[in-house]
């Protein structure tokens, strides 16, 4: 098993706070909306229930990746969710790790499917 | 929010059985070793404890993505873990979804960082 160093597939760079599927959706949504998104819009985009969105936002707030600001607009409560600067940086870092992972995994998979192509 | 369809960031294609970080490591390791890997090698590559690796292998076996075969070699027990054909197909599908996700997320993030570059 040449090149198979211990921990090679531990994927330490994949931050669990971001990697979880629902939170990855939340982070991606917010990354595309620098002014933030209303709770109701985020819920719709990510197809989450109020309870699930709240639970995942709490994890992201604890990691200081997201801020949640409550206010009142036209007599109605408005909750705005927004990436923090460090949340944005960590998300970009996460995408780098994910991109490298996909590239490596594809190479591994292709090499085993067609050995002649693996070194071409 | 043009283009922001409901559920756009729900990422339904990200199979939870594969997406979880430790299981992603296991699937990637096995994808590169079509003849399978011994439990001890897989443990080392993924930097997991016996208990954790067993737990995650169980999830992958329940999904029929992985087979675990126990035998005896040179009087010592040998456990071989291997991707099933459907496990391999689903892993390739998963990589496709992940690749599209990284591309979209990068575009979104770049567009917000430098609006002038987004349509270049």
gemmi code that builds the backbone of each chain (N, CA, C; Angstrom):
import gemmi

chains = {
    "A": [
        ("UNK", (0.837, -1.198, 0.000), (0.000, 0.000, 0.000), (0.878, 1.256, 0.000)),
        ("UNK", (1.580, 1.527, -1.123), (2.459, 2.690, -1.171), (1.645, 3.982, -1.087)),
        ("UNK", (2.161, 4.944, -0.360), (1.481, 6.231, -0.233), (0.321, 6.212, 0.743)),
        ("UNK", (0.057, 5.062, 1.345), (-1.065, 4.951, 2.265), (-0.631, 5.244, 3.695)),
        ("UNK", (-0.309, 6.485, 3.957), (0.156, 6.868, 5.287), (-0.970, 6.781, 6.308)),
        ("UNK", (-0.573, 6.530, 7.565), (-1.561, 6.482, 8.642), (-2.330, 7.800, 8.669)),
        ("UNK", (-3.638, 7.685, 8.844), (-4.476, 8.878, 8.933), (-4.696, 9.585, 7.606)),
        ("UNK", (-4.253, 8.960, 6.509), (-4.388, 9.600, 5.194), (-5.839, 9.947, 4.881)),
        ("UNK", (-6.755, 9.109, 5.330), (-8.166, 9.348, 5.042), (-8.949, 9.800, 6.278)),
        ("UNK", (-8.242, 10.410, 7.220), (-8.936, 10.890, 8.422), (-9.661, 12.203, 8.126)),
        ("UNK", (-9.234, 12.905, 7.076), (-9.870, 14.151, 6.638), (-10.042, 15.164, 7.777)),
        ("UNK", (-8.937, 15.393, 8.478), (-8.986, 16.315, 9.608), (-9.448, 17.725, 9.221)),
        ("UNK", (-9.182, 18.100, 7.961), (-9.547, 19.459, 7.527), (-11.040, 19.681, 7.353)),
        ("UNK", (-11.821, 18.608, 7.384), (-13.266, 18.761, 7.199), (-13.939, 19.117, 8.520)),
        ("UNK", (-14.083, 20.415, 8.750), (-14.682, 20.924, 9.986), (-16.104, 20.378, 10.155)),
        ("UNK", (-16.323, 19.630, 11.249), (-17.643, 19.000, 11.450), (-18.769, 20.031, 11.576)),
        ("UNK", (-18.427, 21.226, 12.093), (-19.461, 22.255, 12.243), (-20.018, 22.650, 10.884)),
        ("UNK", (-19.178, 22.565, 9.840), (-19.613, 22.940, 8.487), (-20.054, 21.709, 7.690)),
        ("UNK", (-19.359, 20.576, 7.893), (-19.545, 19.417, 7.007), (-20.940, 18.788, 7.096)),
        ("UNK", (-21.559, 18.839, 8.247), (-22.888, 18.224, 8.392), (-23.800, 18.790, 7.290)),
        ("UNK", (-24.545, 17.903, 6.641), (-25.296, 18.246, 5.430), (-26.186, 19.508, 5.538)),
        ("UNK", (-26.985, 19.598, 6.589), (-27.880, 20.756, 6.721), (-27.065, 22.037, 6.937)),
        ("UNK", (-26.003, 21.932, 7.743), (-25.188, 23.136, 8.000), (-24.407, 23.548, 6.766)),
        ("UNK", (-24.029, 22.577, 5.940), (-23.357, 22.892, 4.679), (-24.316, 23.693, 3.786)),
        ("UNK", (-25.575, 23.339, 3.815), (-26.586, 24.091, 3.066), (-26.736, 25.510, 3.600)),
        ("UNK", (-26.763, 25.631, 4.921), (-26.903, 26.954, 5.553), (-25.692, 27.833, 5.212)),
        ("UNK", (-24.492, 27.269, 5.358), (-23.268, 28.027, 5.090), (-23.213, 28.464, 3.620)),
        ("UNK", (-23.600, 27.553, 2.699), (-23.569, 27.887, 1.268), (-24.579, 28.995, 0.957)),
        ("UNK", (-25.781, 28.887, 1.542), (-26.803, 29.925, 1.342), (-26.279, 31.278, 1.796)),
        ("UNK", (-25.711, 31.300, 2.991), (-25.266, 32.577, 3.562), (-24.049, 33.133, 2.825)),
        ("UNK", (-23.197, 32.228, 2.307), (-22.015, 32.675, 1.562), (-22.429, 33.462, 0.317)),
        ("UNK", (-23.567, 33.115, -0.242), (-24.057, 33.802, -1.435), (-24.865, 35.050, -1.141)),
        ("UNK", (-25.084, 35.333, 0.145), (-25.887, 36.496, 0.541), (-25.171, 37.279, 1.634)),
        ("UNK", (-24.194, 38.099, 1.238), (-23.345, 38.783, 2.223), (-24.101, 39.722, 3.171)),
        ("UNK", (-25.283, 40.165, 2.756), (-26.059, 41.028, 3.667), (-26.899, 40.197, 4.639)),
        ("UNK", (-26.823, 38.895, 4.508), (-27.580, 38.022, 5.397), (-28.895, 37.591, 4.774)),
        ("UNK", (-29.520, 36.651, 5.429), (-30.810, 36.126, 4.967), (-31.778, 36.082, 6.141)),
        ("UNK", (-33.053, 36.364, 5.836), (-34.084, 36.223, 6.865), (-34.231, 34.739, 7.200)),
        ("UNK", (-34.541, 34.463, 8.460), (-34.731, 33.088, 8.933), (-35.684, 32.327, 8.004)),
        ("UNK", (-36.791, 33.002, 7.620), (-37.807, 32.331, 6.789), (-37.263, 31.977, 5.405)),
        ("UNK", (-36.418, 32.852, 4.836), (-35.827, 32.555, 3.522), (-34.824, 31.407, 3.621)),
        ("UNK", (-34.034, 31.433, 4.667), (-33.028, 30.394, 4.879), (-33.717, 29.026, 5.056)),
        ("UNK", (-34.801, 29.058, 5.804), (-35.575, 27.838, 6.052), (-36.089, 27.244, 4.741)),
        ("UNK", (-36.564, 28.110, 3.854), (-37.103, 27.698, 2.564), (-35.978, 27.172, 1.665)),
        ("UNK", (-34.875, 27.916, 1.585), (-33.762, 27.518, 0.715), (-33.179, 26.165, 1.118)),
        ("UNK", (-33.103, 25.944, 2.431), (-32.471, 24.716, 2.929), (-33.490, 23.611, 3.193)),
        ("UNK", (-34.758, 23.924, 3.032), (-35.823, 22.958, 3.248), (-35.722, 22.326, 4.646)),
        ("UNK", (-35.643, 23.202, 5.642), (-35.550, 22.741, 7.040), (-36.779, 23.206, 7.832)),
        ("UNK", (-37.063, 22.497, 8.911), (-38.124, 22.943, 9.823), (-37.551, 24.041, 10.719)),
        ("UNK", (-38.436, 24.798, 11.398), (-37.985, 25.831, 12.342), (-37.026, 25.228, 13.369)),
        ("UNK", (-37.427, 24.073, 13.912), (-36.635, 23.453, 14.979), (-35.258, 23.034, 14.509)),
        ("UNK", (-35.222, 22.407, 13.328), (-33.929, 21.971, 12.784), (-33.041, 23.148, 12.435)),
        ("UNK", (-33.620, 24.176, 11.818), (-32.810, 25.343, 11.450), (-32.254, 25.995, 12.719)),
        ("UNK", (-33.100, 26.132, 13.722), (-32.633, 26.722, 14.987), (-31.485, 25.929, 15.602)),
        ("UNK", (-31.620, 24.614, 15.585), (-30.610, 23.748, 16.181), (-29.271, 23.893, 15.445)),
        ("UNK", (-29.326, 23.896, 14.128), (-28.086, 24.005, 13.353), (-27.487, 25.408, 13.447)),
        ("UNK", (-28.359, 26.429, 13.492), (-27.838, 27.798, 13.642), (-27.114, 27.943, 14.977)),
        ("UNK", (-27.616, 27.233, 15.993), (-26.973, 27.309, 17.312), (-25.538, 26.764, 17.236)),
        ("UNK", (-25.368, 25.647, 16.540), (-24.019, 25.063, 16.376), (-23.110, 26.067, 15.659)),
        ("UNK", (-23.637, 26.708, 14.626), (-22.827, 27.654, 13.840), (-22.551, 28.940, 14.625)),
        ("UNK", (-23.479, 29.321, 15.493), (-23.229, 30.493, 16.351), (-22.173, 30.153, 17.402)),
        ("UNK", (-22.264, 28.943, 17.961), (-21.282, 28.512, 18.968), (-19.881, 28.497, 18.365)),
        ("UNK", (-19.791, 28.157, 17.075), (-18.486, 28.130, 16.391), (-18.077, 29.537, 15.941)),
        ("UNK", (-18.979, 30.500, 16.169), (-18.759, 31.895, 15.741), (-18.616, 32.030, 14.229)),
        ("UNK", (-19.361, 31.208, 13.511), (-19.365, 31.283, 12.043), (-20.550, 32.118, 11.551)),
        ("UNK", (-21.572, 32.243, 12.390), (-22.819, 32.896, 11.978), (-23.317, 33.783, 13.118)),
        ("UNK", (-23.905, 34.945, 12.741), (-24.605, 35.772, 13.735), (-26.095, 35.732, 13.418)),
        ("UNK", (-26.892, 35.771, 14.468), (-28.347, 35.794, 14.315), (-28.854, 37.036, 15.038)),
        ("UNK", (-29.451, 37.971, 14.277), (-29.884, 39.248, 14.849), (-31.397, 39.377, 14.752)),
        ("UNK", (-32.022, 39.633, 15.900), (-33.481, 39.769, 15.902), (-33.859, 41.247, 15.970)),
        ("UNK", (-34.813, 41.659, 15.160), (-35.299, 43.043, 15.210), (-36.790, 43.039, 14.874)),
        ("UNK", (-37.355, 44.245, 14.779), (-38.768, 44.356, 14.402), (-38.851, 45.262, 13.182)),
        ("UNK", (-39.528, 44.807, 12.148), (-39.691, 45.614, 10.944), (-41.163, 45.623, 10.567)),
        ("UNK", (-41.714, 46.818, 10.386), (-43.156, 46.969, 10.090), (-43.988, 46.166, 11.091)),
        ("UNK", (-43.623, 46.346, 12.366), (-44.360, 45.679, 13.459), (-44.272, 44.155, 13.455)),
        ("UNK", (-43.370, 43.611, 12.618), (-43.225, 42.148, 12.614), (-41.792, 41.779, 12.985)),
        ("UNK", (-41.640, 40.707, 13.737), (-40.279, 40.307, 14.117), (-39.497, 39.841, 12.884)),
        ("UNK", (-38.229, 40.244, 12.825), (-37.377, 39.851, 11.695), (-36.068, 39.286, 12.250)),
        ("UNK", (-35.725, 38.084, 11.835), (-34.487, 37.443, 12.280), (-33.556, 37.327, 11.084)),
        ("UNK", (-32.384, 37.973, 11.186), (-31.424, 37.943, 10.074), (-30.208, 37.099, 10.464)),
        ("UNK", (-29.871, 36.155, 9.584), (-28.720, 35.277, 9.798), (-27.631, 35.680, 8.808)),
        ("UNK", (-26.416, 35.724, 9.282), (-25.324, 36.259, 8.466), (-24.022, 35.556, 8.807)),
        ("UNK", (-23.177, 35.353, 7.794), (-21.841, 34.791, 8.057), (-20.983, 35.830, 8.748)),
        ("UNK", (-20.145, 35.402, 9.666), (-19.124, 36.290, 10.244), (-17.916, 36.261, 9.296)),
        ("UNK", (-17.001, 37.227, 9.395), (-15.795, 37.151, 8.564), (-15.044, 35.830, 8.765)),
        ("UNK", (-14.937, 35.362, 10.009), (-14.212, 34.096, 10.218), (-15.012, 32.917, 9.663)),
        ("UNK", (-16.334, 32.992, 9.731), (-17.173, 31.947, 9.137), (-16.936, 31.852, 7.639)),
        ("UNK", (-16.832, 33.025, 6.995), (-16.591, 33.046, 5.550), (-15.218, 32.460, 5.225)),
        ("UNK", (-14.221, 32.848, 5.999), (-12.867, 32.306, 5.762), (-12.838, 30.801, 5.927)),
        ("UNK", (-13.467, 30.325, 7.010), (-13.466, 28.887, 7.284), (-14.242, 28.112, 6.226)),
        ("UNK", (-15.258, 28.750, 5.684), (-16.037, 28.098, 4.639), (-15.190, 27.959, 3.368)),
        ("UNK", (-14.438, 29.011, 3.028), (-13.558, 28.957, 1.854), (-12.484, 27.881, 2.074)),
        ("UNK", (-11.922, 27.823, 3.290), (-10.938, 26.773, 3.611), (-11.557, 25.382, 3.446)),
        ("UNK", (-12.785, 25.268, 3.952), (-13.496, 23.980, 3.869), (-13.666, 23.569, 2.408)),
        ("UNK", (-14.036, 24.530, 1.551), (-14.216, 24.215, 0.127), (-12.913, 23.743, -0.501)),
        ("UNK", (-11.788, 24.336, -0.075), (-10.474, 23.897, -0.576), (-10.225, 22.423, -0.235)),
        ("UNK", (-10.513, 22.070, 1.019), (-10.301, 20.688, 1.468), (-11.213, 19.730, 0.687)),
        ("UNK", (-12.465, 20.156, 0.520), (-13.441, 19.323, -0.175), (-13.030, 19.116, -1.635)),
        ("UNK", (-12.534, 20.166, -2.245), (-12.120, 20.093, -3.654), (-10.953, 19.106, -3.813)),
        ("UNK", (-9.987, 19.185, -2.915), (-8.833, 18.273, -2.962), (-9.297, 16.837, -2.748)),
        ("UNK", (-10.249, 16.675, -1.819), (-10.785, 15.346, -1.520), (-11.459, 14.738, -2.751)),
        ("UNK", (-12.288, 15.519, -3.427), (-12.984, 15.013, -4.617), (-11.964, 14.615, -5.673)),
        ("UNK", (-10.947, 15.453, -5.874), (-9.917, 15.180, -6.882), (-9.190, 13.872, -6.550)),
        ("UNK", (-8.752, 13.749, -5.302), (-8.037, 12.535, -4.878), (-8.916, 11.297, -5.001)),
        ("UNK", (-10.149, 11.415, -4.533), (-11.047, 10.258, -4.541), (-11.331, 9.821, -5.970)),
        ("UNK", (-11.491, 10.787, -6.873), (-11.708, 10.455, -8.280), (-10.504, 9.722, -8.857)),
        ("UNK", (-9.324, 10.215, -8.539), (-8.103, 9.578, -9.049), (-8.013, 8.139, -8.563)),
        ("UNK", (-8.269, 7.948, -7.276), (-8.221, 6.603, -6.695), (-9.228, 5.697, -7.382)),
        ("UNK", (-10.443, 6.210, -7.546), (-11.509, 5.395, -8.108), (-11.227, 5.066, -9.563)),
        ("UNK", (-10.776, 6.068, -10.323), (-10.465, 5.849, -11.735), (-9.319, 4.847, -11.883)),
        ("UNK", (-8.311, 4.977, -11.018), (-7.139, 4.097, -11.105), (-7.552, 2.634, -10.949)),
        ("UNK", (-8.520, 2.393, -10.080), (-8.933, 1.008, -9.845), (-9.857, 0.510, -10.944)),
        ("UNK", (-10.588, 1.420, -11.594), (-11.505, 1.002, -12.664), (-10.744, 0.701, -13.940)),
        ("UNK", (-9.697, 1.490, -14.209), (-8.961, 1.345, -15.457), (-7.469, 1.562, -15.200)),
        ("UNK", (-6.772, 0.505, -14.787), (-5.370, 0.627, -14.391), (-4.499, 1.278, -15.462)),
        ("UNK", (-4.822, 1.022, -16.755), (-3.982, 1.572, -17.816), (-4.045, 3.083, -17.879)),
        ("UNK", (-5.198, 3.652, -17.406), (-5.357, 5.097, -17.470), (-4.726, 5.819, -16.286)),
        ("UNK", (-4.433, 5.072, -15.244), (-4.082, 5.719, -13.989), (-2.790, 6.514, -14.042)),
        ("UNK", (-1.873, 6.123, -14.905), (-0.604, 6.844, -14.954), (-0.472, 7.650, -16.241)),
        ("UNK", (-1.557, 7.706, -17.024), (-1.476, 8.394, -18.326), (-1.297, 9.900, -18.140)),
    ],
    "B": [
        ("UNK", (-34.164, 37.671, -4.694), (-33.357, 36.469, -4.634), (-33.609, 35.619, -5.881)),
        ("UNK", (-33.191, 36.103, -7.051), (-33.421, 35.364, -8.284), (-32.644, 34.052, -8.264)),
        ("UNK", (-33.244, 32.985, -8.752), (-32.568, 31.691, -8.799), (-32.569, 30.977, -7.466)),
        ("UNK", (-33.131, 31.581, -6.447), (-33.112, 30.959, -5.122), (-34.361, 30.135, -4.895)),
        ("UNK", (-34.453, 29.027, -5.608), (-35.624, 28.175, -5.496), (-35.673, 27.506, -4.131)),
        ("UNK", (-36.907, 27.180, -3.684), (-37.076, 26.470, -2.410), (-36.286, 25.168, -2.449)),
        ("UNK", (-35.591, 24.874, -1.377), (-34.839, 23.621, -1.293), (-33.556, 23.611, -2.097)),
        ("UNK", (-33.188, 24.775, -2.646), (-31.986, 24.828, -3.496), (-30.740, 24.344, -2.759)),
        ("UNK", (-30.694, 24.636, -1.452), (-29.521, 24.247, -0.673), (-29.813, 23.075, 0.272)),
        ("UNK", (-30.819, 22.269, -0.081), (-31.135, 21.122, 0.774), (-30.151, 19.981, 0.522)),
        ("UNK", (-29.474, 20.011, -0.632), (-28.448, 19.014, -0.972), (-28.931, 17.579, -0.771)),
        ("UNK", (-30.104, 17.302, -1.367), (-30.690, 15.965, -1.217), (-29.773, 14.854, -1.739)),
        ("UNK", (-28.936, 15.199, -2.724), (-28.063, 14.180, -3.313), (-26.923, 13.720, -2.416)),
        ("UNK", (-26.699, 14.437, -1.311), (-25.592, 14.057, -0.416), (-26.043, 12.962, 0.538)),
        ("UNK", (-25.838, 11.721, 0.129), (-26.234, 10.566, 0.922), (-25.580, 10.607, 2.310)),
        ("UNK", (-26.410, 10.651, 3.358), (-25.871, 10.769, 4.720), (-25.004, 9.582, 5.116)),
        ("UNK", (-25.317, 8.418, 4.538), (-24.515, 7.230, 4.867), (-23.064, 7.428, 4.432)),
        ("UNK", (-22.859, 8.182, 3.348), (-21.504, 8.419, 2.843), (-20.930, 9.734, 3.361)),
        ("UNK", (-21.782, 10.749, 3.490), (-21.290, 12.116, 3.752), (-20.612, 12.281, 5.116)),
        ("UNK", (-21.049, 11.530, 6.115), (-20.455, 11.654, 7.445), (-18.932, 11.490, 7.312)),
        ("UNK", (-18.199, 12.379, 7.992), (-16.753, 12.487, 7.787), (-15.967, 11.171, 7.897)),
        ("UNK", (-16.198, 10.398, 8.929), (-15.455, 9.135, 9.087), (-15.823, 8.150, 7.975)),
        ("UNK", (-17.118, 8.090, 7.647), (-17.544, 7.152, 6.598), (-17.046, 7.576, 5.222)),
        ("UNK", (-16.912, 8.887, 5.013), (-16.337, 9.384, 3.762), (-14.889, 8.906, 3.649)),
        ("UNK", (-14.186, 8.896, 4.757), (-12.813, 8.384, 4.769), (-12.769, 6.896, 4.461)),
        ("UNK", (-13.685, 6.147, 5.057), (-13.751, 4.697, 4.831), (-14.067, 4.408, 3.362)),
        ("UNK", (-15.073, 5.098, 2.829), (-15.472, 4.870, 1.430), (-14.333, 5.228, 0.475)),
        ("UNK", (-13.628, 6.344, 0.750), (-12.525, 6.761, -0.123), (-11.393, 5.736, -0.060)),
        ("UNK", (-11.073, 5.258, 1.142), (-10.036, 4.236, 1.288), (-10.380, 2.994, 0.478)),
        ("UNK", (-11.621, 2.528, 0.634), (-12.026, 1.292, -0.032), (-12.131, 1.470, -1.553)),
        ("UNK", (-12.495, 2.675, -1.998), (-12.601, 2.943, -3.440), (-11.240, 2.765, -4.115)),
        ("UNK", (-10.183, 3.045, -3.386), (-8.837, 2.929, -3.928), (-8.241, 1.529, -3.791)),
        ("UNK", (-8.984, 0.626, -3.142), (-8.490, -0.739, -2.922), (-9.565, -1.738, -3.296)),
        ("UNK", (-9.708, -2.001, -4.596), (-10.821, -2.850, -5.062), (-10.807, -4.272, -4.502)),
        ("UNK", (-9.643, -4.745, -4.057), (-9.609, -6.088, -3.458), (-9.982, -6.053, -1.976)),
        ("UNK", (-10.250, -4.886, -1.466), (-10.610, -4.746, -0.071), (-9.414, -4.396, 0.797)),
        ("UNK", (-9.704, -4.060, 2.036), (-8.661, -3.700, 3.006), (-8.909, -4.454, 4.295)),
        ("UNK", (-7.822, -4.852, 4.947), (-7.954, -5.469, 6.264), (-8.452, -4.405, 7.256)),
        ("UNK", (-9.247, -4.856, 8.218), (-9.792, -3.965, 9.255), (-8.676, -3.113, 9.864)),
        ("UNK", (-7.538, -3.757, 10.152), (-6.440, -3.039, 10.829), (-5.846, -1.943, 9.930)),
        ("UNK", (-5.769, -2.206, 8.615), (-5.256, -1.189, 7.690), (-6.234, -0.020, 7.558)),
        ("UNK", (-7.495, -0.370, 7.470), (-8.540, 0.651, 7.335), (-8.557, 1.552, 8.580)),
        ("UNK", (-8.401, 0.925, 9.713), (-8.373, 1.643, 10.989), (-7.228, 2.665, 11.018)),
        ("UNK", (-6.072, 2.217, 10.520), (-4.885, 3.057, 10.488), (-5.055, 4.204, 9.486)),
        ("UNK", (-5.548, 3.874, 8.298), (-5.705, 4.892, 7.256), (-6.688, 5.980, 7.664)),
        ("UNK", (-7.751, 5.567, 8.356), (-8.810, 6.509, 8.717), (-8.625, 7.077, 10.120)),
        ("UNK", (-7.607, 6.594, 10.823), (-7.321, 7.053, 12.178), (-8.553, 6.934, 13.084)),
        ("UNK", (-9.147, 5.741, 13.089), (-10.334, 5.487, 13.909), (-10.029, 4.426, 14.963)),
        ("UNK", (-10.796, 4.434, 16.035), (-10.687, 3.371, 17.031), (-11.448, 2.141, 16.514)),
        ("UNK", (-11.199, 0.982, 17.119), (-11.947, -0.233, 16.764), (-13.450, 0.014, 16.850)),
        ("UNK", (-13.862, 0.623, 17.952), (-15.290, 0.833, 18.197), (-15.915, 1.743, 17.150)),
        ("UNK", (-15.222, 2.847, 16.853), (-15.745, 3.780, 15.859), (-15.797, 3.161, 14.470)),
        ("UNK", (-14.715, 2.464, 14.111), (-14.702, 1.851, 12.774), (-15.823, 0.817, 12.670)),
        ("UNK", (-15.998, -0.001, 13.709), (-17.078, -0.991, 13.699), (-18.448, -0.341, 13.532)),
        ("UNK", (-18.652, 0.748, 14.260), (-19.936, 1.444, 14.228), (-20.225, 1.976, 12.816)),
        ("UNK", (-19.215, 2.606, 12.215), (-19.415, 3.175, 10.878), (-19.537, 2.087, 9.811)),
        ("UNK", (-18.784, 0.992, 9.974), (-18.902, -0.117, 9.022), (-20.309, -0.705, 9.067)),
        ("UNK", (-20.901, -0.718, 10.265), (-22.247, -1.247, 10.396), (-23.236, -0.412, 9.573)),
        ("UNK", (-23.103, 0.909, 9.638), (-23.979, 1.798, 8.857), (-23.800, 1.519, 7.364)),
        ("UNK", (-22.546, 1.346, 6.947), (-22.258, 1.106, 5.521), (-22.709, -0.286, 5.072)),
        ("UNK", (-22.674, -1.247, 5.990), (-23.194, -2.584, 5.675), (-24.719, -2.546, 5.566)),
        ("UNK", (-25.361, -1.814, 6.495), (-26.823, -1.695, 6.453), (-27.278, -1.062, 5.131)),
        ("UNK", (-26.468, -0.141, 4.615), (-26.792, 0.523, 3.341), (-26.388, -0.352, 2.153)),
        ("UNK", (-25.763, -1.494, 2.450), (-25.253, -2.423, 1.419), (-24.194, -1.790, 0.517)),
        ("UNK", (-23.394, -0.912, 1.104), (-22.294, -0.273, 0.367), (-20.985, -1.017, 0.605)),
        ("UNK", (-20.922, -1.777, 1.681), (-19.674, -2.429, 2.105), (-19.983, -3.844, 2.584)),
        ("UNK", (-19.063, -4.767, 2.267), (-19.156, -6.107, 2.864), (-17.979, -6.286, 3.833)),
        ("UNK", (-18.229, -7.011, 4.901), (-17.182, -7.311, 5.879), (-17.102, -8.831, 6.005)),
        ("UNK", (-15.948, -9.391, 5.621), (-15.789, -10.844, 5.604), (-14.716, -11.266, 6.605)),
        ("UNK", (-15.090, -12.189, 7.496), (-14.139, -12.667, 8.498), (-13.602, -14.029, 8.093)),
        ("UNK", (-12.307, -14.210, 8.200), (-11.706, -15.517, 7.910), (-10.508, -15.712, 8.848)),
        ("UNK", (-9.811, -16.808, 8.630), (-8.613, -17.070, 9.430), (-7.449, -17.280, 8.464)),
        ("UNK", (-6.350, -16.569, 8.665), (-5.174, -16.709, 7.812), (-3.952, -16.871, 8.712)),
        ("UNK", (-3.176, -17.933, 8.463), (-2.016, -18.244, 9.296), (-2.401, -18.260, 10.778)),
        ("UNK", (-3.526, -18.923, 11.054), (-4.026, -19.056, 12.431), (-4.435, -17.754, 13.108)),
        ("UNK", (-4.506, -16.689, 12.299), (-4.946, -15.415, 12.892), (-6.225, -14.944, 12.198)),
        ("UNK", (-7.142, -14.359, 12.974), (-8.379, -13.872, 12.348), (-8.076, -12.708, 11.404)),
        ("UNK", (-8.745, -12.727, 10.255), (-8.544, -11.658, 9.278), (-9.919, -11.132, 8.862)),
        ("UNK", (-10.111, -9.815, 8.979), (-11.379, -9.200, 8.598), (-11.126, -8.298, 7.393)),
        ("UNK", (-11.796, -8.615, 6.279), (-11.606, -7.833, 5.052), (-12.862, -7.008, 4.750)),
        ("UNK", (-12.650, -5.717, 4.544), (-13.745, -4.796, 4.228), (-13.612, -4.397, 2.763)),
        ("UNK", (-14.740, -4.380, 2.073), (-14.704, -4.182, 0.630), (-15.955, -3.441, 0.168)),
        ("UNK", (-15.797, -2.583, -0.855), (-16.973, -1.918, -1.426), (-17.787, -2.916, -2.233)),
        ("UNK", (-19.098, -2.811, -2.175), (-19.959, -3.590, -3.066), (-20.046, -2.825, -4.401)),
        ("UNK", (-20.482, -3.484, -5.484), (-20.659, -2.730, -6.742), (-21.588, -1.532, -6.557)),
        ("UNK", (-22.680, -1.699, -5.815), (-23.595, -0.560, -5.644), (-22.943, 0.511, -4.762)),
        ("UNK", (-22.144, 0.095, -3.802), (-21.409, 1.053, -2.970), (-20.481, 1.912, -3.820)),
        ("UNK", (-19.806, 1.252, -4.756), (-18.896, 1.991, -5.649), (-19.669, 2.972, -6.534)),
        ("UNK", (-20.793, 2.516, -7.068), (-21.613, 3.412, -7.922), (-22.105, 4.613, -7.128)),
        ("UNK", (-22.595, 4.342, -5.922), (-23.136, 5.428, -5.109), (-22.046, 6.393, -4.669)),
        ("UNK", (-20.849, 5.877, -4.500), (-19.735, 6.743, -4.118), (-19.374, 7.669, -5.284)),
        ("UNK", (-19.371, 7.126, -6.494), (-19.086, 7.951, -7.680), (-20.187, 9.014, -7.844)),
        ("UNK", (-21.440, 8.619, -7.641), (-22.551, 9.581, -7.712), (-22.368, 10.680, -6.663)),
        ("UNK", (-21.991, 10.249, -5.473), (-21.771, 11.199, -4.373), (-20.686, 12.207, -4.752)),
        ("UNK", (-19.605, 11.727, -5.351), (-18.517, 12.628, -5.756), (-19.001, 13.647, -6.794)),
        ("UNK", (-19.893, 13.201, -7.697), (-20.462, 14.130, -8.690), (-21.215, 15.261, -7.989)),
        ("UNK", (-22.035, 14.885, -7.002), (-22.832, 15.891, -6.282), (-21.899, 16.845, -5.536)),
        ("UNK", (-20.879, 16.275, -4.909), (-19.937, 17.081, -4.132), (-19.183, 18.060, -5.031)),
        ("UNK", (-18.805, 17.577, -6.199), (-18.062, 18.420, -7.142), (-18.922, 19.605, -7.600)),
        ("UNK", (-20.184, 19.327, -7.910), (-21.096, 20.396, -8.338), (-21.305, 21.388, -7.205)),
        ("UNK", (-21.417, 20.866, -5.981), (-21.611, 21.707, -4.804), (-20.424, 22.655, -4.612)),
        ("UNK", (-19.204, 22.122, -4.721), (-18.013, 22.965, -4.540), (-17.991, 24.052, -5.606)),
        ("UNK", (-18.299, 23.674, -6.839), (-18.273, 24.644, -7.941), (-19.302, 25.756, -7.693)),
        ("UNK", (-20.524, 25.373, -7.348), (-21.566, 26.369, -7.099), (-21.207, 27.262, -5.916)),
        ("UNK", (-20.738, 26.636, -4.847), (-20.432, 27.403, -3.636), (-19.302, 28.388, -3.901)),
        ("UNK", (-18.328, 27.978, -4.692), (-17.229, 28.885, -5.042), (-17.735, 30.066, -5.854)),
        ("UNK", (-18.611, 29.775, -6.810), (-19.157, 30.851, -7.642), (-19.916, 31.856, -6.788)),
        ("UNK", (-20.729, 31.329, -5.871), (-21.514, 32.205, -4.988), (-20.589, 33.063, -4.144)),
        ("UNK", (-19.575, 32.410, -3.587), (-18.680, 33.106, -2.669), (-17.856, 34.150, -3.419)),
        ("UNK", (-17.343, 33.769, -4.593), (-16.550, 34.713, -5.388), (-17.399, 35.897, -5.819)),
        ("UNK", (-18.645, 35.633, -6.214), (-19.524, 36.700, -6.690), (-19.724, 37.762, -5.619)),
        ("UNK", (-19.816, 37.311, -4.364), (-20.066, 38.275, -3.280), (-18.786, 38.987, -2.879)),
        ("UNK", (-17.625, 38.345, -3.102), (-16.364, 38.981, -2.719), (-15.966, 40.031, -3.738)),
        ("UNK", (-16.239, 39.765, -5.026), (-15.790, 40.671, -6.077), (-16.850, 40.718, -7.178)),
        ("UNK", (-17.874, 41.579, -6.992), (-19.005, 41.597, -7.906), (-18.591, 41.777, -9.367)),
        ("UNK", (-17.513, 42.547, -9.607), (-17.106, 42.814, -11.000), (-16.620, 41.556, -11.698)),
        ("UNK", (-16.083, 40.602, -10.885), (-15.534, 39.387, -11.491), (-16.595, 38.318, -11.756)),
        ("UNK", (-17.768, 38.478, -11.118), (-18.723, 37.374, -11.118), (-19.252, 37.036, -12.502)),
        ("UNK", (-19.303, 38.011, -13.390), (-19.874, 37.732, -14.705), (-18.774, 37.707, -15.775)),
        ("UNK", (-17.534, 37.822, -15.357), (-16.426, 37.885, -16.325), (-16.274, 36.585, -17.084)),
    ],
}
model = gemmi.Model(1)
for chain_id, residues in chains.items():
    chain = gemmi.Chain(chain_id)
    for i, (resn, *xyz) in enumerate(residues, 1):
        res = gemmi.Residue()
        res.name, res.seqid = resn, gemmi.SeqId(i, " ")
        for name, pos in zip(("N", "CA", "C"), xyz):
            atom = gemmi.Atom()
            atom.name, atom.element = name, gemmi.Element(name[0])
            atom.pos, atom.b_iso = gemmi.Position(*pos), 0.0
            res.add_atom(atom)
        chain.add_residue(res)
    model.add_chain(chain)
structure = gemmi.Structure()
structure.add_model(model)
structure.setup_entities()
